[in-house]
Amino acid sequence: MEKNKPSYSEARKRTKEEVKVITDAYIMDNDLSKLGIGKTYHIITYGCQANVRDSETIKAILEDMSFTETSDMEKADLILLNTCAIRENAHNKVFGMIGRVQHMKEKRPDIILAIGGCMAQEVSIVNELERKKKYVDVVFGTHNIHNLPKLISEAIDKNEQVVEVFSKEGDIIENLPVKRDSMYKAFVNIMYGCDKFCTYCIVPFTRGKQRSRRKEDILKEIDDLIKLGYKEVTLLGQNVNAYGKDLNENITMAELLEEVAKTGIERIRFVTSHPWDFNDNMIDVIAKYPNVMPYIHLPVQSGSNRILKLMGRRYTKESYLELFYKIKDKVKNATITTDIIVGFPGETEEDFEETLEVVNECKYDGAYTFIYSPRENTPAASMEDNVPLEEKEKRLARLNELINKYYKESNEKVVNTVVPVLIEGVSEKNEEMCAGYTDTMKLVNVKCSKDYIGKIVNVKITEAKTWSLDGVLDE
C-alpha cells in the first residue's frame, strides 16, 4: 500500500495560494458507521489546547463509527494517542505508552493502535514507527483527521500499517463533528498553523501555515454554544493575535474579539498570544468589554535580547515590558502569565540573570517553564548546545522558585475578596468540594453543593496556596 509520509521541505513552504475552506471533506458512509459496533475506544491527549480540541473532534468521529468511549485503556478495542512534538519529554511519554500498548497487543492482537497529532508530522518519528513499530496500525497527521474512518477501515481490512501524513500549508475543514469535554466551557478554533518560525519551534512544520477561519463560521459556532447553555469560550490559535492577516476580509483579532463579545456569551478567553502582534486595539477591546476576561497569557521566553534574537522572537525585552505595562495600565485587575525557556543554546549566566530580572519586574501570576530541548529540523537544533544539563536544571529550579513566590503573592492578594467563579466540577483535591476558575484564571476550590456546577457564582476567598485558592459561597 502506498504511504503518504511527512516532508519538512514541503511543510516549510509558504505560498500566496488562497486557503481552501472545505465543507464536505468528512464522509461517513453506512459501512464506516457500523465499524465500531460493540467496540470501545480510549484516547490519550498530549500537549496544548489545540490537541485537546482535536481530540474532541476525534471522539465524535469514532462515535459516528459506533465506537463507545471507555476510561479503562486495558479494555479498549481502539487506542488512539493524540501526540505533541513541542518537547522531548512529550516524545518520551508517547513512546513509553506505545510500548505499553505493544504488551497489550501481545495478548489481544485485535487492538487497533492509532498515532496522530504533531509527532506524526515528524519525519524521523514516522520512519521509526514504520521500521520498528509495525504493530502501530494507523499513523495520521494534523491535516487529515477527517479521513480517520477510512484509515481505520483500511488498517482492519488489509491487516497492515496505514500511514497517511500530509506535509502541506493546509486547508480549513469545516463541519466536522465534536464531542465536547465540558458542558459549560468550550474551545473554539479561530485559526490554524503559524508563520512565525521561531528557531526552536516545530509547530510551523507540524501545523502548517497560518490560516484564519471565516468570521461568520466562528460566530455561528459561538451562537450555537450559547443556545446550548455554554458560559465560556476560549478562542484558539497558535498565534491568535495574528488572526485575519491571511484573509481578504480585512478583519483583525481586535475586531473579531469585539464581535464575539457582542454575542453576549458570559466569558471569553483567548490563547496563545505572540507579543509581536499584540496591539493597542486588542488591549482597548479587552478593557471595554466585561465578558472578555482580564487574563492574558503573554509568552516572554527569555529576558535577554541576545537570546530573543537567536530565538527569532522579533521583539526586545524593552518592547515586551512596554506592552506588559500597557495591559496592566488599561485592563482592570489583569493577570498575566507567561512561558519561559531556560538553557537555550548559548545562554550565559548573564542572559539567565536578565530573565530573572524580567520575572522580578513583571511578578507574573503564573508561568510555564521549560528546559530547552532541540526539535528536529529547526534552526536551533543546529546551534551549539553548550549549556550542560546540570546547569539547565539548576537554572530551572532557581526560576521556578521565583515564579512560585510571585504565584503565591498573586493569590494572597485576593484573600478576603469576592470573585466570580465558574464552577466546573468536583474538586480533585477534595470530593466534598467543587472547583472552578475566576475571571482571572485562578483555580478555586469551593465549599458548595454540586448543584452549582455549571454556574458562575460569587465566592469569598478564604485561603491562598501557591497554585490554588480556597473559598466559600458569598451569599
C-alpha positions as CSV (number, residue, x, y, z in Angstrom):
1,M,0.0,0.0,0.0
2,E,1.3,3.4,-0.9
3,K,2.1,5.6,2.1
4,N,1.9,9.3,2.5
5,K,4.8,10.4,4.6
6,P,5.9,13.8,6.0
7,S,8.4,16.0,4.4
8,Y,10.0,19.0,6.1
9,S,10.7,20.8,2.8
10,E,7.0,20.6,1.9
11,A,6.0,21.6,5.4
12,R,8.2,24.7,5.2
13,K,6.6,26.1,2.1
14,R,4.6,29.3,2.4
15,T,2.9,30.4,-0.9
16,K,0.3,33.1,-1.6
17,E,-2.2,30.4,-2.7
18,E,-5.6,31.1,-1.2
19,V,-6.6,28.8,1.6
20,K,-9.5,26.5,0.7
21,V,-12.5,26.3,3.0
22,I,-13.8,22.8,2.6
23,T,-17.3,21.9,4.0
24,D,-17.8,18.4,2.6
25,A,-14.5,16.6,3.4
26,Y,-15.9,14.5,6.2
27,I,-17.7,11.5,4.8
28,M,-19.4,8.8,7.0
29,D,-21.0,6.2,4.8
30,N,-23.1,3.3,6.1
31,D,-20.4,0.7,6.2
32,L,-18.0,3.0,8.2
33,S,-20.7,4.0,10.6
34,K,-21.1,0.3,11.7
35,L,-17.4,-0.4,12.0
36,G,-17.3,0.2,15.8
37,I,-20.5,-1.6,16.8
38,G,-19.8,-3.4,20.1
39,K,-16.3,-2.0,20.4
40,T,-14.8,0.7,22.7
41,Y,-12.2,3.4,22.2
42,H,-9.8,5.2,24.5
43,I,-7.9,8.5,23.7
44,I,-4.9,9.9,25.4
45,T,-4.2,13.5,24.6
46,Y,-0.8,15.1,25.0
47,G,0.2,18.8,24.6
48,C,-1.7,22.0,24.1
49,Q,-5.3,23.2,23.9
50,A,-5.3,22.7,20.1
51,N,-4.7,19.0,20.7
52,V,-7.4,18.9,23.3
53,R,-9.8,20.4,20.8
54,D,-8.7,18.0,18.1
55,S,-9.4,15.1,20.4
56,E,-13.0,16.4,20.9
57,T,-13.4,16.0,17.1
58,I,-11.7,12.6,17.1
59,K,-14.1,11.4,19.8
60,A,-17.1,12.5,17.8
61,I,-15.8,10.8,14.6
62,L,-15.2,7.5,16.5
63,E,-18.7,7.7,17.9
64,D,-20.1,8.3,14.4
65,M,-18.4,5.0,13.7
66,S,-20.4,3.4,16.6
67,F,-17.4,3.1,18.9
68,T,-18.2,3.7,22.6
69,E,-15.7,5.6,24.9
70,T,-14.1,3.8,27.8
71,S,-12.0,5.3,30.6
72,D,-10.2,2.0,31.0
73,M,-7.5,1.6,28.4
74,E,-6.9,-2.0,29.3
75,K,-10.4,-2.8,28.0
76,A,-10.4,-0.6,24.8
77,D,-10.6,-2.1,21.4
78,L,-9.1,1.0,19.8
79,I,-6.4,3.1,21.5
80,L,-5.5,6.5,20.0
81,L,-2.6,8.7,21.0
82,N,-3.0,12.3,20.0
83,T,0.6,13.5,20.3
84,C,2.6,16.6,20.9
85,A,6.0,17.4,19.4
86,I,7.0,20.6,21.3
87,R,9.4,19.0,23.7
88,E,11.5,15.8,24.2
89,N,9.6,14.9,27.3
90,A,6.4,14.6,25.3
91,H,8.1,12.2,22.9
92,N,9.3,10.0,25.7
93,K,5.9,9.8,27.2
94,V,4.3,8.7,23.9
95,F,6.9,6.1,23.2
96,G,6.5,4.7,26.7
97,M,2.8,4.4,26.1
98,I,3.3,2.8,22.7
99,G,5.5,0.2,24.5
100,R,2.7,-0.4,27.0
101,V,0.1,-0.9,24.2
102,Q,2.5,-3.3,22.5
103,H,2.4,-5.6,25.5
104,M,-1.4,-5.4,25.5
105,K,-1.5,-6.3,21.8
106,E,0.5,-9.5,22.5
107,K,-2.4,-10.7,24.5
108,R,-5.1,-9.1,22.4
109,P,-3.8,-8.8,18.8
110,D,-7.1,-7.2,17.5
111,I,-6.5,-4.0,19.4
112,I,-6.2,-1.1,17.0
113,L,-3.4,1.4,17.9
114,A,-3.5,4.8,16.1
115,I,-1.0,7.6,16.4
116,G,-2.0,11.1,15.4
117,G,-1.1,14.7,16.2
118,C,2.1,16.7,15.8
119,M,4.6,13.8,16.4
120,A,3.1,12.1,13.4
121,Q,4.2,15.0,11.3
122,E,7.8,14.4,12.2
123,V,9.9,12.6,9.6
124,S,12.1,10.6,12.0
125,I,9.1,9.6,14.1
126,V,7.2,8.2,11.1
127,N,10.3,6.4,9.9
128,E,10.8,4.8,13.3
129,L,7.1,3.7,13.5
130,E,7.4,2.2,10.1
131,R,10.6,0.3,10.7
132,K,10.4,-0.7,14.4
133,K,6.8,-0.3,15.5
134,K,4.8,-2.2,12.8
135,Y,2.2,-3.0,15.4
136,V,1.1,0.6,15.2
137,D,-1.9,0.2,12.9
138,V,-2.7,3.8,11.9
139,V,-0.4,6.9,11.6
140,F,-2.2,10.1,10.7
141,G,-1.3,13.8,10.9
142,T,-2.9,17.1,11.8
143,H,-4.2,17.8,8.3
144,N,-6.4,14.7,7.8
145,I,-8.4,14.0,10.9
146,H,-11.5,13.9,8.7
147,N,-10.0,10.8,6.9
148,L,-9.7,8.8,10.1
149,P,-12.7,6.5,9.4
150,K,-11.2,5.4,6.1
151,L,-7.8,4.9,7.6
152,I,-9.1,2.7,10.4
153,S,-11.1,0.7,8.0
154,E,-8.1,0.1,5.7
155,A,-5.9,-1.0,8.7
156,I,-8.6,-3.5,9.7
157,D,-9.3,-4.8,6.2
158,K,-5.7,-5.1,5.0
159,N,-4.1,-6.0,8.3
160,E,-1.1,-3.8,7.7
161,Q,0.1,-0.4,8.9
162,V,-1.6,2.6,7.3
163,V,0.3,5.8,7.1
164,E,-1.3,9.0,5.8
165,V,0.5,12.2,6.9
166,F,0.4,15.3,4.7
167,S,3.0,18.0,4.9
168,K,1.4,21.0,3.4
169,E,0.3,24.5,4.0
170,G,-3.2,23.3,4.9
171,D,-6.8,23.9,4.3
172,I,-9.7,24.8,6.6
173,I,-12.0,21.8,7.1
174,E,-15.5,22.9,8.4
175,N,-18.5,20.9,9.5
176,L,-16.5,18.3,11.5
177,P,-18.4,16.7,14.4
178,V,-17.4,17.4,18.0
179,K,-18.0,15.8,21.4
180,R,-17.0,18.5,23.9
181,D,-15.3,17.6,27.2
182,S,-17.4,20.2,29.1
183,M,-21.0,21.3,29.0
184,Y,-20.1,24.8,30.3
185,K,-16.9,25.9,28.5
186,A,-15.7,25.3,25.0
187,F,-12.6,25.7,22.8
188,V,-13.3,27.4,19.5
189,N,-10.6,27.4,16.8
190,I,-10.3,30.7,15.1
191,M,-7.2,29.9,13.2
192,Y,-4.7,27.1,12.5
193,G,-1.0,26.9,11.8
194,C,1.8,29.5,12.3
195,D,4.1,31.5,10.1
196,K,6.4,32.9,12.9
197,F,9.1,30.1,12.6
198,C,10.7,30.8,16.0
199,T,14.1,29.0,15.7
200,Y,13.3,26.4,18.5
201,C,9.7,25.6,17.4
202,I,8.5,22.8,15.2
203,V,4.8,23.9,15.2
204,P,5.0,25.7,11.8
205,F,6.1,22.4,10.3
206,T,3.5,20.2,12.1
207,R,0.5,22.5,11.9
208,G,1.0,24.3,8.5
209,K,0.8,27.9,7.5
210,Q,-1.3,30.5,9.3
211,R,-4.9,30.2,8.2
212,S,-7.8,32.0,9.8
213,R,-11.4,30.7,9.9
214,R,-14.1,33.0,8.4
215,K,-15.7,35.3,11.0
216,E,-19.2,34.1,10.2
217,D,-18.2,30.4,10.9
218,I,-16.7,31.4,14.2
219,L,-19.7,33.4,15.3
220,K,-22.1,30.7,14.3
221,E,-20.2,28.2,16.4
222,I,-20.4,30.5,19.4
223,D,-24.0,31.3,18.8
224,D,-24.8,27.5,18.8
225,L,-22.8,27.1,22.1
226,I,-24.8,29.9,23.7
227,K,-28.1,28.2,22.7
228,L,-26.7,25.0,24.4
229,G,-26.1,26.9,27.6
230,Y,-22.3,27.3,27.4
231,K,-20.9,30.0,29.7
232,E,-17.4,30.4,28.4
233,V,-15.4,30.1,25.1
234,T,-11.7,30.1,24.6
235,L,-10.6,31.3,21.2
236,L,-7.8,29.1,20.0
237,G,-4.8,29.6,17.7
238,Q,-1.1,29.1,17.6
239,N,-0.9,32.9,17.5
240,V,-4.4,34.4,17.9
241,N,-3.2,38.0,17.7
242,A,-2.3,37.4,14.0
243,Y,-5.9,36.4,13.2
244,G,-7.2,37.8,9.9
245,K,-3.8,38.7,8.4
246,D,-4.3,36.0,5.8
247,L,-7.9,36.8,5.0
248,N,-9.1,39.1,2.2
249,E,-11.9,40.3,4.5
250,N,-9.7,43.0,6.2
251,I,-10.6,41.9,9.8
252,T,-8.2,41.9,12.8
253,M,-8.2,40.0,16.0
254,A,-9.3,43.1,17.9
255,E,-12.4,43.3,15.6
256,L,-13.2,39.6,15.9
257,L,-12.8,39.8,19.7
258,E,-15.3,42.7,19.8
259,E,-17.8,40.7,17.6
260,V,-17.5,37.7,19.9
261,A,-18.1,40.0,22.9
262,K,-21.2,41.3,21.3
263,T,-22.7,37.8,21.2
264,G,-23.3,38.1,24.9
265,I,-21.6,34.9,26.0
266,E,-20.6,35.4,29.6
267,R,-16.9,34.7,29.4
268,I,-14.3,34.9,26.6
269,R,-10.7,33.9,26.7
270,F,-8.0,33.5,24.0
271,V,-4.7,31.7,23.7
272,T,-1.9,31.9,22.7
273,S,-0.6,35.4,22.1
274,H,2.6,36.4,20.5
275,P,3.8,39.8,21.8
276,W,4.8,40.9,18.3
277,D,1.1,41.0,17.2
278,F,-0.5,42.3,20.4
279,N,-1.5,45.8,19.6
280,D,-3.3,48.7,21.4
281,N,-6.7,47.9,19.7
282,M,-6.6,44.5,21.3
283,I,-6.0,46.0,24.7
284,D,-8.8,48.5,24.3
285,V,-11.3,45.8,23.4
286,I,-10.3,43.7,26.5
287,A,-10.7,46.7,28.7
288,K,-14.0,47.7,27.1
289,Y,-16.0,44.5,27.4
290,P,-16.6,42.9,30.8
291,N,-17.2,39.5,29.2
292,V,-13.6,39.5,27.8
293,M,-11.7,38.0,30.8
294,P,-8.9,40.1,32.2
295,Y,-6.4,37.2,31.8
296,I,-3.6,37.3,29.2
297,H,-1.1,34.6,28.5
298,L,1.9,36.5,27.1
299,P,5.0,34.3,26.5
300,V,8.3,36.1,27.0
301,Q,10.6,33.0,26.6
302,S,13.7,34.9,27.7
303,G,14.6,38.3,29.2
304,S,17.8,38.6,27.2
305,N,17.7,40.5,23.9
306,R,20.6,38.4,22.6
307,I,18.7,35.2,23.2
308,L,15.4,36.6,22.0
309,K,17.2,37.4,18.7
310,L,18.6,33.9,18.5
311,M,15.1,32.5,19.1
312,G,13.7,34.6,16.3
313,R,11.1,36.2,18.6
314,R,11.1,39.6,16.8
315,Y,10.7,41.7,19.9
316,T,13.0,43.0,22.5
317,K,12.8,42.9,26.3
318,E,12.1,46.6,26.3
319,S,9.2,46.4,23.8
320,Y,7.8,43.4,25.7
321,L,7.8,45.3,29.0
322,E,6.2,48.3,27.3
323,L,3.3,46.0,26.2
324,F,3.1,44.4,29.7
325,Y,2.6,47.8,31.3
326,K,0.1,48.9,28.7
327,I,-2.0,45.9,29.6
328,K,-1.7,46.4,33.3
329,D,-2.5,50.1,33.0
330,K,-5.6,49.7,30.8
331,V,-7.1,46.4,31.8
332,K,-8.5,46.5,35.4
333,N,-7.3,43.6,37.6
334,A,-5.4,42.0,34.7
335,T,-3.5,38.9,35.5
336,I,-0.6,37.9,33.1
337,T,1.1,34.6,32.8
338,T,4.0,33.6,30.6
339,D,6.2,30.9,29.1
340,I,10.0,30.8,29.7
341,I,12.7,28.6,28.2
342,V,16.0,28.1,30.1
343,G,19.2,26.7,28.7
344,F,18.7,27.9,25.1
345,P,21.9,27.3,23.0
346,G,24.4,29.9,24.0
347,E,22.6,31.1,27.1
348,T,25.1,32.5,29.6
349,E,24.6,33.1,33.3
350,E,24.2,36.8,32.4
351,D,21.4,36.0,29.9
352,F,19.7,33.9,32.5
353,E,20.0,36.7,35.1
354,E,18.3,39.0,32.7
355,T,15.4,36.6,32.5
356,L,15.2,36.6,36.3
357,E,15.2,40.4,36.2
358,V,12.1,40.4,33.9
359,V,10.3,38.0,36.2
360,N,11.1,40.2,39.2
361,E,9.8,43.2,37.4
362,C,6.6,41.6,36.0
363,K,5.9,39.4,39.0
364,Y,3.9,37.1,36.8
365,D,0.7,35.5,38.1
366,G,2.0,32.1,36.8
367,A,4.3,30.6,34.2
368,Y,5.0,27.5,32.2
369,T,8.8,27.0,32.4
370,F,10.9,24.5,30.4
371,I,14.4,23.4,29.8
372,Y,15.3,23.8,26.1
373,S,15.2,20.6,24.1
374,P,16.2,20.6,20.4
375,R,13.5,19.8,17.8
376,E,14.3,18.1,14.6
377,N,14.9,20.3,11.6
378,T,14.6,23.6,13.5
379,P,17.4,26.2,13.2
380,A,18.1,26.0,16.9
381,A,18.8,22.2,16.6
382,S,22.0,23.0,14.6
383,M,23.2,25.6,17.1
384,E,25.9,24.6,19.6
385,D,24.0,23.5,22.7
386,N,26.8,24.4,25.1
387,V,24.9,24.6,28.4
388,P,25.3,21.5,30.4
389,L,22.1,19.7,31.5
390,E,23.1,20.0,35.2
391,E,23.3,23.8,34.7
392,K,20.0,23.9,32.9
393,E,18.3,22.1,35.7
394,K,19.8,24.5,38.3
395,R,18.6,27.4,36.3
396,L,15.1,25.9,36.0
397,A,15.0,25.3,39.8
398,R,16.0,28.9,40.5
399,L,13.4,30.2,38.0
400,N,10.6,28.1,39.4
401,E,11.4,29.2,43.0
402,L,10.9,32.8,41.9
403,I,7.8,32.1,39.8
404,N,6.2,30.2,42.6
405,K,7.0,33.1,45.0
406,Y,5.1,35.5,42.8
407,Y,2.3,33.0,42.1
408,K,1.6,32.7,45.8
409,E,1.8,36.5,46.3
410,S,-0.7,37.0,43.5
411,N,-3.1,34.5,45.1
412,E,-2.7,36.1,48.5
413,K,-3.9,39.5,47.1
414,V,-7.4,38.1,46.6
415,V,-7.8,36.6,50.1
416,N,-10.9,38.1,51.8
417,T,-12.2,39.4,48.4
418,V,-15.2,38.2,46.5
419,V,-14.6,36.9,43.0
420,P,-16.7,35.4,40.2
421,V,-16.1,31.7,39.7
422,L,-17.4,29.3,37.0
423,I,-17.9,26.1,39.0
424,E,-16.8,23.3,36.6
425,G,-16.9,20.1,38.6
426,V,-15.9,18.3,41.8
427,S,-12.5,19.3,43.2
428,E,-9.6,16.9,42.5
429,K,-8.3,17.6,46.0
430,N,-11.5,17.1,48.0
431,E,-14.6,15.3,46.7
432,E,-16.7,17.2,49.2
433,M,-15.8,20.5,47.4
434,C,-16.3,21.9,43.9
435,A,-13.7,23.6,41.8
436,G,-13.7,26.3,39.1
437,Y,-11.8,29.3,37.8
438,T,-12.1,33.0,38.5
439,D,-12.3,35.6,35.7
440,T,-8.5,36.0,36.1
441,M,-7.9,32.2,35.6
442,K,-7.2,31.3,39.2
443,L,-8.2,27.8,40.4
444,V,-10.6,27.9,43.3
445,N,-11.8,25.0,45.5
446,V,-15.2,26.0,46.9
447,K,-17.3,24.6,49.7
448,C,-20.6,24.4,47.9
449,S,-23.3,22.0,46.6
450,K,-22.8,20.1,43.4
451,D,-26.0,21.9,42.2
452,Y,-23.8,24.9,41.5
453,I,-21.8,23.1,38.8
454,G,-22.1,24.9,35.5
455,K,-23.0,28.3,37.2
456,I,-21.0,31.4,37.7
457,V,-21.2,32.3,41.4
458,N,-19.6,34.8,43.7
459,V,-17.0,33.3,46.0
460,K,-15.3,34.8,49.0
461,I,-11.6,33.7,49.1
462,T,-10.6,32.3,52.5
463,E,-7.1,30.9,51.9
464,A,-4.3,31.2,49.3
465,K,-2.0,28.4,48.3
466,T,0.7,28.5,45.7
467,W,-1.3,27.1,42.8
468,S,-4.9,27.4,44.0
469,L,-7.3,29.2,46.3
470,D,-10.0,28.1,48.8
471,G,-13.3,29.8,49.2
472,V,-16.9,29.8,50.2
473,L,-20.0,31.0,48.5
474,D,-20.8,34.6,49.2
475,E,-24.5,34.5,49.9
